[in-house]
């Protein structure tokens, strides 16, 4: 029930990606995030590009790998989403 209410307020995959990035202290890469939120890599990349457009995530190139981390704005939004999720709980 809590998950259904959360999904009512937020698009599921983008919200899950923000929440997954919020959990970690380290930056993650796209294929790992795709696995965590159970979507294809290409779908995760599209979502991440949208999140980058809104300045919620930043990409950092490390060799051949692009690491993804939350920006300050992204962290604030993810924290707010967690508060809402906790209130629904």
Order of alpha helices (4+ residues) and beta strands (2+ residues): alpha-alpha-beta-alpha-alpha-beta-beta-alpha
